[in-house]
């Protein structure tokens, strides 16, 4: 079920971008305009966060954004499944990205990467303790990002289930209550 929905999300993302391709037309379609505006928005956000070399990482951030977005939007269809409501997918994405960023940091900064764990101007006596604290916080980041995505999706679906069950019982409990509830609309 999880693999099927993951492939379905992948095909929807690729399909949206395939039909949003505007190579042969002079006037862009609505799909093309929406995809270009989302690309421009993500590009400006990535450029603000990363800086000069943002074009290298933009395709990865763009594809990850659309995978999570479409996966969460598909879950709004009744009787469907949220890909990110699985802890395996959320934590898997989080750990994979974390390991990739760590390898990239080691490749880019070499041994200077470890100096990022020591704050500037720190007394020498506090260095071992601060390195331990910074290392734990760096490692906890991978877990926290995956758990946050997973917990937000599960909490949203739980809230929808509670509210829909309450409204169903309210409307089917008494026809008079159902009519009174529709008065504000």
Backbone as a printed PyTorch tensor [residue, N CA C, xyz], in Angstrom:
tensor([[[  0.8270,  -1.1850,   0.0000],
         [  0.0000,   0.0000,   0.0000],
         [  0.8780,   1.2580,   0.0000]],

        [[  1.8800,   1.2830,   0.8520],
         [  2.7700,   2.4370,   0.9300],
         [  3.5710,   2.6050,  -0.3590]],

        [[  4.1030,   1.5150,  -0.8720],
         [  4.8620,   1.5790,  -2.1170],
         [  3.9980,   1.9930,  -3.2910]],

        [[  2.7530,   1.4930,  -3.3140],
         [  1.8280,   1.8450,  -4.3870],
         [  1.5130,   3.3360,  -4.3620]],

        [[  1.2220,   3.8620,  -3.1880],
         [  0.9260,   5.2870,  -3.0900],
         [  2.1590,   6.1410,  -3.3670]],

        [[  3.3280,   5.6840,  -2.9710],
         [  4.5520,   6.4330,  -3.2760],
         [  4.7790,   6.5030,  -4.7820]],

        [[  4.5760,   5.3880,  -5.4670],
         [  4.6990,   5.3930,  -6.9290],
         [  3.6220,   6.2600,  -7.5710]],

        [[  2.4060,   6.2080,  -7.0190],
         [  1.3200,   7.0280,  -7.5400],
         [  1.6530,   8.5150,  -7.3980]],

        [[  2.1880,   8.9090,  -6.2390],
         [  2.5920,  10.3000,  -6.0260],
         [  3.6910,  10.6770,  -7.0150]],

        [[  4.6430,   9.7900,  -7.2150],
         [  5.7220,  10.0520,  -8.1650],
         [  5.1710,  10.2600,  -9.5740]],

        [[  4.2420,   9.3950, -10.0050],
         [  3.6680,   9.5300, -11.3400],
         [  2.8320,  10.7950, -11.4650]],

        [[  2.1340,  11.1940, -10.4050],
         [  1.3550,  12.4330, -10.4510],
         [  2.2840,  13.6390, -10.5750]],

        [[  3.3630,  13.6470,  -9.8190],
         [  4.3200,  14.7640,  -9.8910],
         [  4.9420,  14.8450, -11.2800]],

        [[  5.3720,  13.7120, -11.8140],
         [  5.9680,  13.7010, -13.1570],
         [  4.9200,  14.0860, -14.1990]],

        [[  3.6910,  13.5920, -14.0490],
         [  2.6260,  13.9310, -14.9830],
         [  2.2750,  15.4060, -14.9660]],

        [[  2.2050,  15.9960, -13.7810],
         [  1.9270,  17.4330, -13.6920],
         [  2.9990,  18.2510, -14.4040]],

        [[  4.2310,  17.8440, -14.2420],
         [  5.3070,  18.5900, -14.8870],
         [  5.3870,  18.2870, -16.3850]],

        [[  4.9820,  17.0950, -16.7850],
         [  4.9570,  16.7730, -18.2160],
         [  3.8870,  17.6020, -18.9230]],

        [[  2.6900,  17.6740, -18.3180],
         [  1.6210,  18.4440, -18.9490],
         [  1.8150,  19.9500, -18.7610]],

        [[  2.6450,  20.3280, -17.8170],
         [  2.9640,  21.7400, -17.6420],
         [  4.0700,  22.2200, -18.5560]],

        [[  4.6630,  21.2870, -19.3010],
         [  5.7240,  21.6480, -20.2350],
         [  5.1170,  22.4410, -21.3800]],

        [[  5.7300,  23.5410, -21.7230],
         [  5.1540,  24.4510, -22.7070],
         [  6.1220,  24.7070, -23.8540]],

        [[  6.7790,  23.6590, -24.3360],
         [  7.7970,  23.8350, -25.3670],
         [  7.2230,  24.2750, -26.7110]],

        [[  6.0710,  23.7310, -27.0910],
         [  5.5800,  23.9670, -28.4460],
         [  4.6370,  25.1610, -28.5520]],

        [[  4.1620,  25.7040, -27.4450],
         [  3.1950,  26.8020, -27.5040],
         [  3.8690,  28.1340, -27.1990]],

        [[  3.3880,  29.1700, -27.8770],
         [  3.9010,  30.5100, -27.6330],
         [  3.2890,  31.0990, -26.3680]],

        [[  1.9940,  30.8560, -26.1740],
         [  1.2960,  31.3600, -24.9930],
         [  1.2800,  30.2530, -23.9460]],

        [[  1.7640,  30.5270, -22.7430],
         [  1.8130,  29.4730, -21.7240],
         [  0.4230,  29.1030, -21.2180]],

        [[  0.2810,  27.8390, -20.8610],
         [ -0.9870,  27.3720, -20.3080],
         [ -1.0490,  27.7090, -18.8220]],

        [[ -2.2210,  27.4700, -18.2160],
         [ -2.3730,  27.7410, -16.7840],
         [ -1.4700,  26.8330, -15.9590]],

        [[ -1.3390,  25.5750, -16.3900],
         [ -0.4310,  24.6540, -15.6910],
         [  0.9930,  25.1800, -15.7350]],

        [[  1.3970,  25.6230, -16.9070],
         [  2.7590,  26.1070, -17.0780],
         [  3.0170,  27.3480, -16.2270]],

        [[  2.0480,  28.2410, -16.1840],
         [  2.2000,  29.4530, -15.3740],
         [  2.2920,  29.1010, -13.8950]],

        [[  1.4480,  28.1710, -13.4400],
         [  1.4830,  27.8070, -12.0170],
         [  2.7900,  27.1020, -11.6570]],

        [[  3.2840,  26.2400, -12.5370],
         [  4.5530,  25.5700, -12.2570],
         [  5.7280,  26.5500, -12.2890]],

        [[  5.6860,  27.4970, -13.2160],
         [  6.7590,  28.4900, -13.2730],
         [  6.7430,  29.3980, -12.0510]],

        [[  5.5550,  29.7550, -11.5740],
         [  5.4960,  30.6120, -10.3840],
         [  5.9380,  29.8520,  -9.1400]],

        [[  5.5970,  28.5590,  -9.0450],
         [  6.0790,  27.7780,  -7.8990],
         [  7.5930,  27.5990,  -7.9760]],

        [[  8.1110,  27.4250,  -9.1730],
         [  9.5650,  27.3240,  -9.3410],
         [ 10.2470,  28.6290,  -8.9360]],

        [[  9.6750,  29.7530,  -9.3510],
         [ 10.2740,  31.0480,  -9.0080],
         [ 10.2310,  31.2890,  -7.5010]],

        [[  9.1310,  30.9160,  -6.8620],
         [  9.0280,  31.0940,  -5.4080],
         [ 10.0450,  30.2400,  -4.6770]],

        [[ 10.1250,  28.9620,  -5.0560],
         [ 11.0980,  28.0820,  -4.4130],
         [ 12.5260,  28.5230,  -4.7080]],

        [[ 12.7620,  28.9960,  -5.9070],
         [ 14.1020,  29.4530,  -6.2670],
         [ 14.5240,  30.6390,  -5.4100]],

        [[ 13.6200,  31.5790,  -5.1900],
         [ 13.9800,  32.7350,  -4.3610],
         [ 14.1910,  32.3270,  -2.9060]],

        [[ 13.3830,  31.3830,  -2.3990],
         [ 13.5790,  30.9230,  -1.0160],
         [ 14.9070,  30.1920,  -0.8540]],

        [[ 15.2190,  29.3240,  -1.8150],
         [ 16.4760,  28.5740,  -1.7430],
         [ 17.6590,  29.5240,  -1.8830]],

        [[ 17.5500,  30.5230,  -2.7570],
         [ 18.6290,  31.4920,  -2.9340],
         [ 18.8560,  32.3010,  -1.6560]],

        [[ 17.7740,  32.6610,  -0.9570],
         [ 17.9240,  33.4000,   0.3000],
         [ 18.6010,  32.5520,   1.3710]],

        [[ 18.2890,  31.2620,   1.4110],
         [ 18.8250,  30.4030,   2.4620],
         [ 20.2410,  29.9180,   2.1630]],

        [[ 20.5010,  29.5360,   0.9260],
         [ 21.7850,  28.9170,   0.5910],
         [ 22.7880,  29.9440,   0.0970]],

        [[ 22.3530,  30.8400,  -0.7440],
         [ 23.2630,  31.8640,  -1.2460],
         [ 23.6760,  31.6280,  -2.6800]],

        [[ 24.9620,  31.7900,  -2.9390],
         [ 25.4830,  31.8270,  -4.3060],
         [ 25.3150,  30.5110,  -5.0590]],

        [[ 25.4850,  29.3960,  -4.4120],
         [ 25.4400,  28.0990,  -5.0940],
         [ 24.0670,  27.4350,  -4.9920]],

        [[ 23.0120,  28.2310,  -4.9380],
         [ 21.6770,  27.6630,  -4.7370],
         [ 21.1840,  26.8700,  -5.9440]],

        [[ 21.6750,  27.1670,  -7.1440],
         [ 21.2050,  26.4680,  -8.3400],
         [ 21.5800,  24.9930,  -8.3200]],

        [[ 22.6170,  24.6460,  -7.5760],
         [ 23.0380,  23.2460,  -7.4940],
         [ 22.0100,  22.4230,  -6.7260]],

        [[ 21.4520,  23.0060,  -5.6670],
         [ 20.5660,  22.2670,  -4.7740],
         [ 19.0900,  22.4680,  -5.0970]],

        [[ 18.7720,  23.4180,  -5.9620],
         [ 17.3760,  23.7320,  -6.2660],
         [ 16.5940,  22.5540,  -6.8490]],

        [[ 17.1140,  21.7660,  -7.7810],
         [ 16.3220,  20.6390,  -8.2940],
         [ 15.9300,  19.6370,  -7.2060]],

        [[ 16.8370,  19.3720,  -6.2750],
         [ 16.5200,  18.4460,  -5.1880],
         [ 15.4430,  19.0160,  -4.2770]],

        [[ 15.5820,  20.2860,  -3.8900],
         [ 14.5920,  20.9150,  -3.0110],
         [ 13.2450,  20.9970,  -3.7200]],

        [[ 13.2560,  21.3180,  -5.0030],
         [ 12.0250,  21.4230,  -5.7860],
         [ 11.3060,  20.0760,  -5.8720]],

        [[ 12.0360,  19.0160,  -6.1720],
         [ 11.3980,  17.7030,  -6.2900],
         [ 10.9260,  17.1920,  -4.9340]],

        [[ 11.6850,  17.4420,  -3.8740],
         [ 11.2580,  17.0450,  -2.5310],
         [ 10.0040,  17.8040,  -2.1160]],

        [[  9.9630,  19.1030,  -2.4100],
         [  8.7880,  19.9140,  -2.0970],
         [  7.5510,  19.3700,  -2.7920]],

        [[  7.6520,  19.0750,  -4.0870],
         [  6.4810,  18.5980,  -4.8120],
         [  6.0860,  17.1870,  -4.4010]],

        [[  7.0480,  16.3420,  -4.0360],
         [  6.7020,  15.0050,  -3.5540],
         [  5.8940,  15.0980,  -2.2670]],

        [[  6.3350,  15.9290,  -1.3280],
         [  5.6110,  16.0710,  -0.0640],
         [  4.2700,  16.7660,  -0.2880]],

        [[  4.2390,  17.7960,  -1.1260],
         [  2.9990,  18.5220,  -1.3910],
         [  1.9450,  17.6270,  -2.0280]],

        [[  2.2960,  16.9480,  -3.0980],
         [  1.3280,  16.0970,  -3.7930],
         [  0.9450,  14.9110,  -2.9170]],

        [[  1.8940,  14.3580,  -2.1740],
         [  1.5740,  13.2620,  -1.2580],
         [  0.5690,  13.6710,  -0.2070]],

        [[  0.6870,  14.8910,   0.3070],
         [ -0.2590,  15.3660,   1.3100],
         [ -1.5930,  15.7610,   0.6850]],

        [[ -1.5770,  16.3010,  -0.5310],
         [ -2.8360,  16.6620,  -1.1820],
         [ -3.6340,  15.4290,  -1.5940]],

        [[ -2.9550,  14.3860,  -2.0340],
         [ -3.6560,  13.1550,  -2.4070],
         [ -4.3250,  12.5330,  -1.1890]],

        [[ -3.7580,  12.7530,  -0.0290],
         [ -4.3420,  12.1650,   1.1790],
         [ -5.6610,  12.8180,   1.5550]],

        [[ -6.0200,  13.9470,   0.9440],
         [ -7.3150,  14.5710,   1.2130],
         [ -8.4540,  13.8840,   0.4750]],

        [[ -8.1440,  13.0320,  -0.4670],
         [ -9.1670,  12.2600,  -1.1670],
         [ -9.6760,  11.1830,  -0.2080]],

        [[-10.9940,  11.0390,  -0.0830],
         [-11.5080,  10.0290,   0.8600],
         [-11.0050,   8.6240,   0.5330]],

        [[-10.7050,   7.8820,   1.5730],
         [-10.2310,   6.4920,   1.5270],
         [ -8.8600,   6.3590,   0.8710]],

        [[ -8.1080,   7.4320,   0.8350],
         [ -6.7480,   7.3340,   0.3120],
         [ -5.7670,   7.3180,   1.4760]],

        [[ -4.4960,   7.3050,   1.1590],
         [ -3.4510,   7.1330,   2.1570],
         [ -2.4530,   8.2720,   2.0340]],

        [[ -2.0490,   8.8280,   3.1610],
         [ -1.0190,   9.8670,   3.1630],
         [  0.3470,   9.2000,   3.2300]],

        [[  1.1530,   9.4280,   2.2230],
         [  2.4770,   8.8140,   2.1800],
         [  3.3170,   9.2910,   3.3610]],

        [[  3.1910,  10.5710,   3.7050],
         [  3.9960,  11.1080,   4.8020],
         [  3.4020,  10.7910,   6.1690]],

        [[  2.2490,  10.1300,   6.2200],
         [  1.7040,   9.6770,   7.5030],
         [  2.3580,   8.3750,   7.9380]],

        [[  3.2540,   7.8750,   7.1380],
         [  4.0300,   6.6960,   7.5010],
         [  5.3550,   7.1670,   8.0910]],

        [[  5.6490,   6.6770,   9.2760],
         [  6.9000,   7.0520,   9.9150],
         [  8.1110,   6.6010,   9.1270]],

        [[  7.9560,   5.4970,   8.3960],
         [  9.0720,   4.9820,   7.5980],
         [  9.4520,   5.9820,   6.5070]],

        [[  8.4640,   6.5290,   5.8250],
         [  8.7580,   7.4780,   4.7430],
         [  9.3060,   8.7840,   5.3110]],

        [[  8.6440,   9.3160,   6.3390],
         [  9.0800,  10.5950,   6.9040],
         [ 10.4810,  10.5050,   7.4960]],

        [[ 10.7160,   9.4950,   8.3160],
         [ 12.0470,   9.3420,   8.9080],
         [ 13.0760,   8.9190,   7.8630]],

        [[ 12.6450,   8.1220,   6.8800],
         [ 13.5610,   7.7300,   5.8080],
         [ 14.0230,   8.9240,   4.9940]],

        [[ 13.0810,   9.8050,   4.6270],
         [ 13.4650,  11.0280,   3.9220],
         [ 14.3920,  11.8800,   4.7840]],

        [[ 14.0370,  12.0020,   6.0540],
         [ 14.8250,  12.8320,   6.9610],
         [ 16.2500,  12.3100,   7.1210]],

        [[ 16.3970,  11.0110,   7.3670],
         [ 17.7370,  10.4470,   7.5610],
         [ 18.5500,  10.4540,   6.2710]],

        [[ 17.9010,  10.2030,   5.1520],
         [ 18.6180,  10.2220,   3.8760],
         [ 19.1640,  11.6130,   3.5780]],

        [[ 18.3260,  12.6220,   3.7720],
         [ 18.7690,  13.9950,   3.5400],
         [ 19.8540,  14.3790,   4.5430]],

        [[ 19.6940,  13.9660,   5.7930],
         [ 20.6810,  14.2700,   6.8340],
         [ 22.0420,  13.6680,   6.4940]],

        [[ 22.0540,  12.4160,   6.0820],
         [ 23.3200,  11.7630,   5.7230],
         [ 23.9340,  12.4340,   4.4940]],

        [[ 23.0950,  12.7670,   3.5150],
         [ 23.5980,  13.4520,   2.3240],
         [ 24.1930,  14.8100,   2.6410]],

        [[ 23.5350,  15.5660,   3.5070],
         [ 24.0520,  16.8870,   3.8780],
         [ 25.3490,  16.7560,   4.6650]],

        [[ 25.4330,  15.7510,   5.5340],
         [ 26.6630,  15.5430,   6.3040],
         [ 27.8240,  15.1700,   5.3850]],

        [[ 27.5860,  14.2720,   4.4420],
         [ 28.6390,  13.8910,   3.4890],
         [ 29.0490,  15.0920,   2.6430]],

        [[ 28.0610,  15.8740,   2.2090],
         [ 28.3580,  17.0740,   1.4260],
         [ 29.1560,  18.0900,   2.2470]],

        [[ 28.8020,  18.2400,   3.5210],
         [ 29.5490,  19.1480,   4.3940],
         [ 30.9760,  18.6940,   4.6030]],

        [[ 31.1680,  17.3850,   4.7860],
         [ 32.5280,  16.8560,   4.9420],
         [ 33.3340,  17.0130,   3.6530]],

        [[ 32.6860,  16.8100,   2.5140],
         [ 33.3670,  16.9500,   1.2280],
         [ 33.7430,  18.4090,   0.9650]],

        [[ 32.8350,  19.3160,   1.2960],
         [ 33.0610,  20.7320,   1.0140],
         [ 34.0570,  21.3620,   1.9850]],

        [[ 33.8720,  21.1160,   3.2880],
         [ 34.6710,  21.8080,   4.3050],
         [ 35.8450,  20.9910,   4.8380]],

        [[ 35.9340,  19.7260,   4.4440],
         [ 36.9880,  18.8170,   4.9340],
         [ 36.9630,  18.7760,   6.4670]],

        [[ 38.1010,  18.9190,   7.1250],
         [ 38.1520,  18.8540,   8.5880],
         [ 37.6060,  20.1170,   9.2540]],

        [[ 37.4690,  21.1840,   8.4970],
         [ 36.8840,  22.4140,   9.0360],
         [ 35.4070,  22.2110,   9.3940]],

        [[ 34.7890,  21.1750,   8.8510],
         [ 33.3880,  20.8650,   9.1540],
         [ 33.1840,  20.6660,  10.6530]],

        [[ 34.1370,  20.0340,  11.3100],
         [ 34.0000,  19.7650,  12.7410],
         [ 34.1720,  21.0270,  13.5820]],

        [[ 34.8020,  22.0470,  13.0300],
         [ 34.9260,  23.3030,  13.7770],
         [ 33.5910,  24.0350,  13.8590]],

        [[ 32.6240,  23.6380,  13.0380],
         [ 31.3010,  24.2490,  13.1120],
         [ 30.5640,  23.8430,  14.3870]],

        [[ 31.0600,  22.8180,  15.0710],
         [ 30.4500,  22.3790,  16.3230],
         [ 30.9540,  23.1720,  17.5250]],

        [[ 31.9280,  24.0330,  17.3190],
         [ 32.4700,  24.8540,  18.4090],
         [ 32.0960,  26.3070,  18.1340]],

        [[ 31.3020,  26.9280,  19.0130],
         [ 30.9500,  28.3370,  18.7990],
         [ 32.1840,  29.2400,  18.8720]],

        [[ 32.1450,  30.3240,  18.1280],
         [ 33.2760,  31.2590,  18.1090],
         [ 33.4040,  31.9590,  19.4580]],

        [[ 34.6300,  32.1280,  19.9060],
         [ 34.8890,  32.8250,  21.1540],
         [ 34.6050,  32.0080,  22.4000]],

        [[ 34.5340,  30.7080,  22.2610],
         [ 34.2280,  29.8250,  23.3900],
         [ 35.4960,  29.5840,  24.2190]],

        [[ 35.3820,  29.6360,  25.5540],
         [ 36.5500,  29.3110,  26.3820],
         [ 36.9820,  27.8680,  26.1670]],

        [[ 38.2620,  27.6310,  26.2340],
         [ 38.8280,  26.3110,  25.9560],
         [ 38.3070,  25.2450,  26.9140]],

        [[ 38.0080,  25.6140,  28.1410],
         [ 37.5250,  24.6440,  29.1260],
         [ 36.1350,  24.1190,  28.7770]],

        [[ 35.3400,  24.9220,  28.0600],
         [ 33.9750,  24.5130,  27.7120],
         [ 33.8860,  23.7690,  26.3850]],

        [[ 34.9640,  23.6960,  25.6390],
         [ 34.9350,  23.0840,  24.3050],
         [ 34.4460,  21.6400,  24.3300]],

        [[ 34.9340,  20.7470,  25.2090],
         [ 34.4350,  19.3660,  25.1770],
         [ 32.9310,  19.2600,  25.4410]],

        [[ 32.4420,  20.0330,  26.3940],
         [ 31.0180,  19.9980,  26.7100],
         [ 30.1900,  20.5570,  25.5560]],

        [[ 30.6300,  21.6690,  24.9820],
         [ 29.8800,  22.2710,  23.8780],
         [ 29.9120,  21.4130,  22.6240]],

        [[ 31.0140,  20.7380,  22.3700],
         [ 31.0780,  19.8320,  21.2190],
         [ 30.0800,  18.6980,  21.4000]],

        [[ 29.9800,  18.1750,  22.6130],
         [ 29.0110,  17.1120,  22.8910],
         [ 27.5860,  17.6150,  22.6960]],

        [[ 27.2830,  18.7810,  23.2270],
         [ 25.9340,  19.3520,  23.0970],
         [ 25.6070,  19.6410,  21.6340]],

        [[ 26.5340,  20.2420,  20.9100],
         [ 26.3010,  20.5630,  19.4970],
         [ 26.1610,  19.3030,  18.6480]],

        [[ 26.9080,  18.2620,  18.9680],
         [ 26.8020,  16.9990,  18.2270],
         [ 25.4480,  16.3520,  18.4560]],

        [[ 24.9940,  16.3340,  19.7030],
         [ 23.6760,  15.7590,  20.0020],
         [ 22.5800,  16.5640,  19.3110]],

        [[ 22.6890,  17.8920,  19.3270],
         [ 21.6630,  18.7000,  18.6680],
         [ 21.6990,  18.5080,  17.1520]],

        [[ 22.8890,  18.3200,  16.5850],
         [ 23.0070,  18.0820,  15.1420],
         [ 22.3940,  16.7370,  14.7610]],

        [[ 22.6380,  15.7140,  15.5700],
         [ 22.0770,  14.3900,  15.2880],
         [ 20.5730,  14.3510,  15.5370]],

        [[ 20.0980,  15.1040,  16.5260],
         [ 18.6640,  15.1140,  16.8300],
         [ 17.8580,  15.8210,  15.7510]],

        [[ 18.5030,  16.6480,  14.9720],
         [ 17.8060,  17.3630,  13.9040],
         [ 17.1930,  16.4020,  12.8910]],

        [[ 17.8910,  15.3290,  12.5890],
         [ 17.3760,  14.3530,  11.6200],
         [ 16.1070,  13.6970,  12.1380]],

        [[ 16.1020,  13.3260,  13.3940],
         [ 14.9190,  12.6840,  13.9750],
         [ 13.7790,  13.6870,  14.0880]],

        [[ 14.0810,  14.9010,  14.5320],
         [ 13.0150,  15.8710,  14.7770],
         [ 12.3020,  16.2800,  13.4940]],

        [[ 13.0220,  16.4180,  12.3880],
         [ 12.3670,  16.8020,  11.1360],
         [ 11.4280,  15.7100,  10.6350]],

        [[ 11.8510,  14.4600,  10.7270],
         [ 10.9910,  13.3610,  10.3080],
         [  9.7810,  13.2000,  11.2000]],

        [[  9.9800,  13.3150,  12.5100],
         [  8.8680,  13.1660,  13.4510],
         [  7.8820,  14.3180,  13.2990]],

        [[  8.3740,  15.5370,  13.0470],
         [  7.4650,  16.6740,  12.8790],
         [  6.5590,  16.4980,  11.6690]],

        [[  7.1090,  16.0680,  10.5520],
         [  6.2920,  15.8440,   9.3590],
         [  5.2640,  14.7520,   9.6140]],

        [[  5.7090,  13.6480,  10.1680],
         [  4.8290,  12.5220,  10.4760],
         [  3.7320,  12.9330,  11.4560]],

        [[  4.0970,  13.6050,  12.5390],
         [  3.1280,  13.9640,  13.5760],
         [  2.1120,  14.9830,  13.0780]],

        [[  2.5410,  15.9400,  12.2650],
         [  1.6010,  16.9340,  11.7460],
         [  0.5580,  16.3020,  10.8380]],

        [[  0.9630,  15.3910,   9.9930],
         [  0.0090,  14.7490,   9.0920],
         [ -0.9460,  13.8500,   9.8710]],

        [[ -0.4170,  13.0710,  10.7960],
         [ -1.2710,  12.1840,  11.5920],
         [ -2.2300,  13.0020,  12.4540]],

        [[ -1.7650,  14.1010,  13.0450],
         [ -2.6310,  14.9410,  13.8700],
         [ -3.7400,  15.5720,  13.0330]],

        [[ -3.4150,  16.0140,  11.8290],
         [ -4.4350,  16.5810,  10.9530],
         [ -5.4910,  15.5670,  10.5660]],

        [[ -5.0730,  14.3450,  10.2500],
         [ -6.0390,  13.3160,   9.8830],
         [ -6.8660,  12.8750,  11.0910]],

        [[ -6.2620,  12.8340,  12.2560],
         [ -7.0110,  12.4910,  13.4630],
         [ -8.0590,  13.5550,  13.7590]],

        [[ -7.7000,  14.8180,  13.6140],
         [ -8.6500,  15.9000,  13.8300],
         [ -9.8010,  15.8370,  12.8340]],

        [[ -9.5090,  15.5680,  11.5710],
         [-10.5750,  15.4260,  10.5750],
         [-11.5110,  14.2760,  10.9130]],

        [[-10.9670,  13.1690,  11.3720],
         [-11.7860,  12.0140,  11.7480],
         [-12.6910,  12.3520,  12.9320]],

        [[-12.1510,  13.0290,  13.9420],
         [-12.9440,  13.3860,  15.1150],
         [-14.0640,  14.3440,  14.7330]],

        [[-13.7420,  15.3790,  13.9570],
         [-14.7590,  16.3580,  13.5770],
         [-15.8120,  15.7670,  12.6520]],

        [[-15.4010,  14.9410,  11.7110],
         [-16.3870,  14.3550,  10.7950],
         [-17.2960,  13.3690,  11.5180]],

        [[-16.7670,  12.6160,  12.4540],
         [-17.6090,  11.7030,  13.2350],
         [-18.5980,  12.4880,  14.0840]],

        [[-18.1400,  13.5820,  14.6940],
         [-19.0220,  14.4170,  15.5050],
         [-20.1370,  15.0090,  14.6520]],

        [[-19.7970,  15.5540,  13.4820],
         [-20.8150,  16.1520,  12.6210],
         [-21.7950,  15.1130,  12.0920]],

        [[-21.3150,  13.9310,  11.7790],
         [-22.2050,  12.8740,  11.3140],
         [-23.2090,  12.5080,  12.4030]],

        [[-22.7290,  12.3420,  13.6200],
         [-23.6360,  11.9950,  14.7240],
         [-24.5900,  13.1450,  15.0130]],

        [[-24.1210,  14.3820,  14.8670],
         [-24.9710,  15.5400,  15.1070],
         [-26.0930,  15.6160,  14.0820]],

        [[-25.7630,  15.4240,  12.8180],
         [-26.7740,  15.5480,  11.7730],
         [-27.7220,  14.3600,  11.7190]],

        [[-27.2490,  13.1760,  12.0320],
         [-28.1290,  12.0050,  11.9790],
         [-28.8770,  11.7850,  13.2800]],

        [[-28.5190,  12.5190,  14.3270],
         [-29.1840,  12.3450,  15.6230],
         [-30.6090,  12.8620,  15.6060]],

        [[-30.8370,  13.9780,  14.9740],
         [-32.1630,  14.5820,  14.9510],
         [-32.2720,  15.4800,  13.7260]],

        [[-33.3630,  15.3650,  12.9830],
         [-33.5370,  16.2350,  11.8140],
         [-33.6660,  17.7070,  12.2060]],

        [[-34.2110,  17.9840,  13.3730],
         [-34.3600,  19.3710,  13.8140],
         [-32.9830,  19.9910,  14.0650]],

        [[-32.0970,  19.2370,  14.7020],
         [-30.7380,  19.7290,  14.9510],
         [-30.0190,  19.9690,  13.6280]],

        [[-30.2300,  19.0940,  12.6560],
         [-29.5930,  19.2590,  11.3530],
         [-30.0730,  20.5410,  10.6770]],

        [[-31.3620,  20.8490,  10.7720],
         [-31.8860,  22.0830,  10.1830],
         [-31.3740,  23.3160,  10.9200]],

        [[-31.3290,  23.2510,  12.2410],
         [-30.8270,  24.3880,  13.0170],
         [-29.3500,  24.6300,  12.7160]],

        [[-28.5870,  23.5690,  12.5270],
         [-27.1560,  23.7110,  12.2380],
         [-26.9200,  24.3580,  10.8790]],

        [[-27.8770,  24.2390,   9.9570],
         [-27.7140,  24.8230,   8.6260],
         [-28.1510,  26.2820,   8.5500]],

        [[-28.7310,  26.8300,   9.6130],
         [-29.2160,  28.2170,   9.6030],
         [-28.1020,  29.2230,   9.3100]],

        [[-26.9140,  29.1170,   9.9030],
         [-25.8840,  30.1260,   9.6000],
         [-25.4600,  30.1550,   8.1350]],

        [[-25.6760,  29.0750,   7.4130],
         [-25.2390,  29.0380,   6.0260],
         [-26.3250,  29.5590,   5.1290]]])
